[in-house]
């Protein structure tokens, strides 16, 4: 059974549960059976319309607006919020039921009612309702504020072999743009202005410029054409750029704006006769990821591009290439792909991030013998336009010899 099938079954079960909860509420509010039936039918009709608009026949798979349209605001955003929040709330409700079941069984078997109950039923019900309501509140926060709450991260990177001329050299990274109605072209231009204001020496981009619609490639390139840095703007491509088959075309569009996409290629970045080696690769993974084919050997196409007498910096959308990069002696890898989990609860536990099911490298700085990796959380979203515990990020690296 595929992951998508499991997710769909869980989603369908959660919706049946909330339909039952809705029916119980209406039974209390509307005693008349005929009126109650009409109300349930109206709610079901609205739900099916919204489902069709977002996931069914009413959804235009081949056209993605690059601005927030009225239809997306009224019909997409609320239902996507409901989809994510209701599934998490259903999970919380099931966990509460699992915890309560053995307690209720023990009380029934012992049949010893306490003269002084530890917790009143009304208080217990209030706490349970609050727990199931929390995902809806968190989802609204992630939709309206969390996905727009940009963080600019200043990250020092120590490279013992760094040439003296590069001491204090600054690299700015943008990743996972995902242009669309919830990351419109106008919003991207704002991030471009912010990135330029950071006055980095070099600008790098690490893929996923589009999502599922190849026709958005021109809009995202136009939105990013204002990026400037003294030593140039370079980039690599992500899995969504591969899925939409825009790798060649978007590379050419970027070239026309002065941005060079490195596809199994390298370029020296030179200051006063000294240089570092910048390398870029397309999306690579050992396992099939969506419509991407697995590669037999990660980074097998760049071994000849590594410079043994210079510091090597790798742009690779997938952070899973880090293990092999460190083995090859690439001192610094810059990646994206994970969105930091997008909906992560790492402030509760480091394990509560969906991306950990895919990679151990979710967000931030990682080190191992041979190299370092930084995983940028990106600025866009995928699927559900919500960010919780994983705000969008622009990273500025300050290189130092120590």
C-alpha positions as CSV (number, residue, x, y, z in Angstrom):
1,X,0.0,0.0,0.0
2,X,1.5,3.3,-1.1
3,X,1.9,6.3,1.2
4,X,-0.7,8.3,-0.9
5,X,-3.2,5.5,-0.4
6,X,-2.6,5.5,3.4
7,X,-3.0,9.3,3.5
8,X,-6.2,9.2,1.5
9,X,-7.7,6.5,3.8
10,X,-6.8,8.6,6.8
11,X,-8.2,11.7,5.3
12,X,-11.5,9.9,4.3
13,X,-11.8,8.5,7.8
14,X,-11.2,11.9,9.4
15,X,-13.9,13.5,7.3
16,X,-16.4,10.8,8.3
17,X,-15.5,11.4,11.9
18,X,-16.1,15.2,11.6
19,X,-19.3,14.5,9.6
20,X,-20.5,12.5,12.6
21,X,-19.5,15.2,15.0
22,X,-21.4,17.8,12.8
23,X,-24.5,15.6,12.8
24,X,-24.4,15.3,16.6
25,X,-24.1,19.1,16.9
26,X,-27.0,19.6,14.6
27,X,-29.1,17.1,16.5
28,X,-28.7,19.3,19.6
29,X,-29.2,22.6,17.8
30,X,-32.0,21.5,15.3
31,X,-34.5,19.1,16.9
32,X,-36.6,19.0,13.7
33,X,-35.4,16.0,11.6
34,X,-36.4,17.6,8.3
35,X,-34.5,20.8,8.9
36,X,-31.6,18.9,10.3
37,X,-31.5,16.8,7.1
38,X,-31.5,20.0,4.9
39,X,-28.7,21.5,7.0
40,X,-26.6,18.3,6.6
41,X,-27.2,18.2,2.9
42,X,-26.2,21.9,2.5
43,X,-23.0,21.3,4.5
44,X,-22.2,18.2,2.4
45,X,-22.8,20.1,-0.8
46,X,-20.4,22.8,0.2
47,X,-17.8,20.3,1.3
48,X,-18.0,18.4,-2.0
49,X,-17.8,21.6,-4.0
50,X,-14.7,22.7,-2.2
51,X,-13.1,19.2,-2.5
52,X,-13.8,19.2,-6.3
53,X,-12.4,22.8,-6.6
54,X,-9.1,21.8,-4.9
55,X,-8.6,18.1,-5.7
56,X,-11.2,17.1,-8.3
57,X,-12.5,17.9,-11.7
58,X,-12.9,21.6,-11.1
59,X,-9.2,22.0,-10.4
60,X,-7.2,23.2,-13.3
61,X,-4.1,21.0,-13.2
62,X,-2.4,22.8,-16.1
63,X,-2.9,26.3,-14.9
64,X,-1.6,27.8,-11.7
65,X,-2.2,31.5,-11.0
66,X,0.9,33.4,-10.0
67,X,-1.2,35.8,-7.9
68,X,-3.8,35.3,-5.2
69,X,-7.1,35.2,-7.0
70,X,-10.5,35.5,-5.4
71,X,-11.3,31.9,-6.1
72,X,-8.1,30.8,-4.4
73,X,-8.8,33.0,-1.4
74,X,-12.4,31.9,-1.0
75,X,-12.3,28.3,-2.0
76,X,-8.7,27.0,-1.8
77,X,-7.2,28.6,1.3
78,X,-10.1,27.7,3.7
79,X,-10.5,24.1,2.5
80,X,-6.7,23.5,2.5
81,X,-6.7,24.9,6.1
82,X,-9.6,22.6,7.0
83,X,-7.9,19.5,5.3
84,X,-4.7,19.8,7.3
85,X,-6.3,20.9,10.6
86,X,-9.1,18.4,10.6
87,X,-6.7,15.5,10.0
88,X,-4.4,16.5,12.9
89,X,-7.4,17.2,15.1
90,X,-8.8,13.7,14.3
91,X,-5.5,12.2,15.2
92,X,-5.6,14.1,18.6
93,X,-9.2,12.9,19.2
94,X,-8.2,9.3,18.5
95,X,-5.2,9.5,20.9
96,X,-7.5,10.9,23.6
97,X,-10.0,8.0,22.9
98,X,-7.2,5.4,23.2
99,X,-6.0,6.9,26.5
100,X,-9.5,7.1,27.9
101,X,-10.6,3.6,26.9
102,X,-8.6,1.5,29.4
103,X,-9.4,4.0,32.2
104,X,-13.1,3.7,31.5
105,X,-12.8,-0.1,31.4
106,X,-11.0,-0.2,34.8
107,X,-13.6,2.1,36.4
108,X,-16.4,-0.1,35.0
109,X,-14.8,-3.3,36.2
110,X,-14.1,-2.0,39.7
111,X,-17.5,-0.3,40.0
112,X,-16.2,1.9,42.8
113,X,-17.4,5.4,42.3
114,X,-15.2,7.9,44.1
115,X,-17.0,10.2,46.6
116,X,-14.6,13.0,45.5
117,X,-13.9,12.8,41.8
118,X,-10.4,13.8,40.9
119,X,-11.7,15.5,37.7
120,X,-15.2,16.6,36.9
121,X,-16.8,15.5,33.5
122,X,-17.3,19.1,32.5
123,X,-13.6,19.9,33.0
124,X,-12.5,16.8,31.2
125,X,-14.8,17.5,28.2
126,X,-13.5,21.1,28.1
127,X,-9.8,19.9,28.0
128,X,-10.6,17.4,25.3
129,X,-12.4,19.9,23.2
130,X,-9.5,22.4,23.7
131,X,-7.1,19.7,22.6
132,X,-9.0,18.9,19.4
133,X,-9.5,22.6,18.7
134,X,-5.8,23.4,19.0
135,X,-4.9,22.1,15.5
136,X,-7.5,24.4,13.9
137,X,-6.0,27.4,15.7
138,X,-2.5,26.4,14.8
139,X,-3.5,25.9,11.2
140,X,-5.0,29.3,11.0
141,X,-1.8,30.8,12.5
142,X,0.3,28.9,9.9
143,X,-1.9,30.0,7.0
144,X,-2.3,33.7,7.9
145,X,1.0,34.4,9.6
146,X,3.5,31.5,9.9
147,X,4.1,31.1,6.1
148,X,4.9,34.8,5.8
149,X,7.0,35.3,8.9
150,X,10.3,35.5,7.2
151,X,13.5,34.9,9.2
152,X,16.9,36.0,8.0
153,X,19.5,33.7,9.4
154,X,23.2,34.8,9.8
155,X,25.2,31.6,9.8
156,X,29.0,31.7,10.3
157,X,30.8,28.9,8.4
158,X,34.4,27.9,9.5
159,X,36.5,26.6,6.6
160,X,40.2,26.1,7.7
161,X,41.4,26.0,4.1
162,X,39.6,29.2,3.2
163,X,41.9,31.6,1.3
164,X,42.8,34.8,3.2
165,X,41.1,36.9,0.6
166,X,37.8,35.3,1.4
167,X,37.8,36.0,5.1
168,X,34.3,37.4,5.8
169,X,33.0,36.6,2.4
170,X,29.2,36.5,2.5
171,X,26.9,34.1,0.5
172,X,23.1,34.6,0.5
173,X,20.8,31.6,-0.2
174,X,17.2,31.5,-1.4
175,X,15.5,28.2,-1.9
176,X,12.1,26.5,-2.6
177,X,10.3,29.4,-4.2
178,X,7.3,27.4,-5.4
179,X,5.6,30.3,-7.3
180,X,1.8,30.1,-7.1
181,X,-1.3,31.7,-5.6
182,X,0.2,31.5,-2.1
183,X,3.7,32.6,-3.2
184,X,2.7,35.1,-5.9
185,X,5.2,37.0,-8.1
186,X,4.7,40.2,-6.1
187,X,5.7,38.4,-2.9
188,X,8.7,36.9,-4.5
189,X,9.9,40.4,-5.6
190,X,9.7,41.4,-1.9
191,X,12.0,38.6,-1.0
192,X,14.3,39.5,-3.8
193,X,14.5,43.0,-2.4
194,X,15.2,41.7,1.1
195,X,18.0,39.4,-0.2
196,X,19.6,42.3,-2.1
197,X,19.4,44.5,1.0
198,X,21.6,42.0,2.9
199,X,24.6,43.0,0.7
200,X,26.0,39.6,0.2
201,X,29.0,39.0,-2.1
202,X,27.5,36.0,-3.8
203,X,23.8,35.0,-4.3
204,X,22.9,31.3,-4.6
205,X,19.5,29.6,-5.4
206,X,18.9,25.9,-4.6
207,X,15.9,24.9,-6.7
208,X,12.2,24.2,-6.8
209,X,11.3,27.4,-8.6
210,X,8.0,26.0,-9.9
211,X,5.6,23.4,-8.4
212,X,3.5,21.4,-10.8
213,X,2.8,23.9,-13.6
214,X,5.5,24.4,-16.2
215,X,3.9,27.6,-17.5
216,X,4.8,29.4,-14.4
217,X,8.6,29.3,-15.2
218,X,8.6,32.6,-17.0
219,X,6.8,34.4,-14.1
220,X,9.2,33.1,-11.5
221,X,12.3,34.1,-13.6
222,X,10.8,37.5,-14.1
223,X,10.1,37.9,-10.4
224,X,13.7,37.0,-9.5
225,X,15.5,38.9,-12.3
226,X,16.3,41.7,-9.8
227,X,18.7,39.6,-7.8
228,X,22.2,41.2,-7.7
229,X,25.5,40.4,-6.1
230,X,29.1,41.6,-6.8
231,X,30.3,38.0,-7.6
232,X,27.2,36.9,-9.4
233,X,24.0,34.9,-8.9
234,X,24.2,31.1,-9.4
235,X,21.8,28.3,-8.8
236,X,20.8,24.6,-9.0
237,X,17.5,22.9,-9.8
238,X,15.1,20.9,-7.6
239,X,12.8,17.9,-8.0
240,X,9.8,20.0,-9.0
241,X,11.8,21.6,-11.7
242,X,12.5,18.1,-13.0
243,X,8.9,16.9,-12.6
244,X,7.6,19.7,-14.7
245,X,10.3,19.1,-17.3
246,X,11.5,22.7,-17.3
247,X,15.2,22.0,-16.5
248,X,16.5,23.1,-19.9
249,X,14.0,25.9,-20.5
250,X,14.2,27.6,-17.1
251,X,18.0,27.3,-17.2
252,X,18.0,29.3,-20.5
253,X,15.4,31.8,-19.1
254,X,17.7,32.4,-16.1
255,X,20.7,32.8,-18.3
256,X,19.0,35.6,-20.2
257,X,18.7,37.5,-16.9
258,X,22.3,36.9,-15.9
259,X,21.7,34.0,-13.5
260,X,23.8,30.9,-14.2
261,X,22.2,27.5,-13.2
262,X,24.9,25.0,-12.6
263,X,23.9,21.5,-13.8
264,X,26.8,19.1,-13.0
265,X,29.1,22.1,-13.6
266,X,31.4,24.3,-11.6
267,X,32.7,27.8,-11.6
268,X,35.6,29.5,-9.8
269,X,34.8,32.5,-7.6
270,X,38.0,34.5,-7.5
271,X,39.4,37.4,-5.4
272,X,42.9,38.8,-5.8
273,X,44.2,35.7,-7.5
274,X,42.7,33.3,-5.0
275,X,39.5,31.3,-5.5
276,X,36.9,28.9,-4.2
277,X,35.2,26.2,-6.3
278,X,31.4,26.5,-6.7
279,X,29.6,23.3,-7.9
280,X,26.0,22.8,-8.8
281,X,23.9,19.6,-9.5
282,X,20.4,18.7,-10.5
283,X,18.1,16.9,-8.0
284,X,19.5,13.5,-7.0
285,X,18.1,10.8,-4.8
286,X,18.9,7.1,-4.3
287,X,15.2,6.3,-4.2
288,X,12.4,7.2,-6.6
289,X,10.9,10.5,-5.4
290,X,7.7,11.3,-7.2
291,X,8.4,11.1,-10.9
292,X,12.1,11.5,-10.3
293,X,14.2,8.4,-11.2
294,X,16.7,7.2,-8.5
295,X,20.3,7.6,-9.3
296,X,22.7,4.6,-8.8
297,X,25.5,6.8,-7.4
298,X,24.9,10.2,-5.7
299,X,27.1,12.9,-7.0
300,X,28.7,10.4,-9.4
301,X,28.6,13.1,-12.1
302,X,30.7,15.7,-10.3
303,X,33.8,13.8,-9.0
304,X,35.8,15.4,-11.8
305,X,34.6,18.9,-10.9
306,X,36.0,18.8,-7.4
307,X,39.1,20.9,-6.9
308,X,41.6,19.3,-4.4
309,X,43.6,22.5,-3.9
310,X,40.6,24.8,-3.3
311,X,37.6,25.0,-0.9
312,X,34.6,23.4,-2.6
313,X,31.0,24.6,-2.1
314,X,28.1,22.5,-3.4
315,X,24.6,23.6,-4.4
316,X,22.4,20.5,-4.2
317,X,18.6,20.8,-3.7
318,X,18.5,17.4,-1.9
319,X,20.3,17.4,1.5
320,X,20.7,13.6,1.3
321,X,23.7,14.2,-1.0
322,X,25.6,15.5,2.0
323,X,26.9,12.1,3.1
324,X,28.5,11.5,-0.3
325,X,29.7,15.1,-0.5
326,X,31.5,14.8,2.8
327,X,33.2,11.6,1.6
328,X,34.3,13.4,-1.5
329,X,35.8,16.2,0.6
330,X,33.4,18.9,-0.3
331,X,33.7,21.3,2.6
332,X,30.3,23.0,2.4
333,X,27.0,21.8,1.0
334,X,24.0,24.2,0.7
335,X,20.5,22.5,0.3
336,X,16.8,23.0,0.6
337,X,14.0,20.7,-0.3
338,X,12.5,20.0,3.2
339,X,10.9,23.4,3.9
340,X,12.2,22.7,7.5
341,X,9.3,20.2,7.8
342,X,6.8,23.0,6.9
343,X,4.6,22.0,9.7
344,X,7.0,21.0,12.5
345,X,6.7,20.8,16.2
346,X,10.4,20.6,17.0
347,X,9.9,23.1,19.9
348,X,8.1,20.2,21.5
349,X,10.4,17.4,20.3
350,X,13.2,17.3,17.7
351,X,11.4,14.3,16.1
352,X,8.1,16.0,15.3
353,X,8.8,17.1,11.7
354,X,7.2,15.3,8.8
355,X,10.4,15.7,6.8
356,X,12.2,13.3,9.2
357,X,10.4,10.5,7.5
358,X,12.3,11.3,4.4
359,X,15.7,12.7,5.5
360,X,17.6,13.2,8.8
361,X,18.7,16.6,7.5
362,X,15.6,18.8,8.0
363,X,16.8,22.2,8.8
364,X,19.9,24.1,10.0
365,X,23.6,23.2,10.2
366,X,25.0,19.7,10.2
367,X,28.6,18.6,10.5
368,X,30.5,15.4,9.9
369,X,34.1,14.5,9.0
370,X,34.9,15.9,5.6
371,X,32.2,18.6,5.4
372,X,29.3,20.7,6.6
373,X,25.7,21.1,5.4
374,X,23.2,23.8,5.8
375,X,19.6,23.1,5.0
376,X,17.6,26.2,4.2
377,X,13.9,26.1,5.0
378,X,13.0,27.9,1.7
379,X,10.3,30.6,1.3
380,X,7.4,28.7,-0.4
381,X,5.1,25.9,0.6
382,X,3.9,22.7,-1.1
383,X,0.4,21.2,-0.8
384,X,-1.0,23.0,2.1
385,X,-0.1,26.8,2.4
386,X,0.8,26.5,6.1
387,X,4.0,26.8,8.0
388,X,4.1,26.0,11.7
389,X,7.4,25.9,13.6
390,X,9.3,26.2,10.3
391,X,9.2,29.9,9.2
392,X,10.4,30.9,5.7
393,X,14.1,31.6,5.6
394,X,16.8,33.6,3.8
395,X,20.3,32.5,4.9
396,X,23.4,34.6,4.8
397,X,26.7,32.6,5.4
398,X,29.8,34.4,6.6
399,X,32.9,32.4,5.6
400,X,35.8,32.5,8.1
401,X,39.0,30.6,8.6
402,X,38.2,30.3,12.3
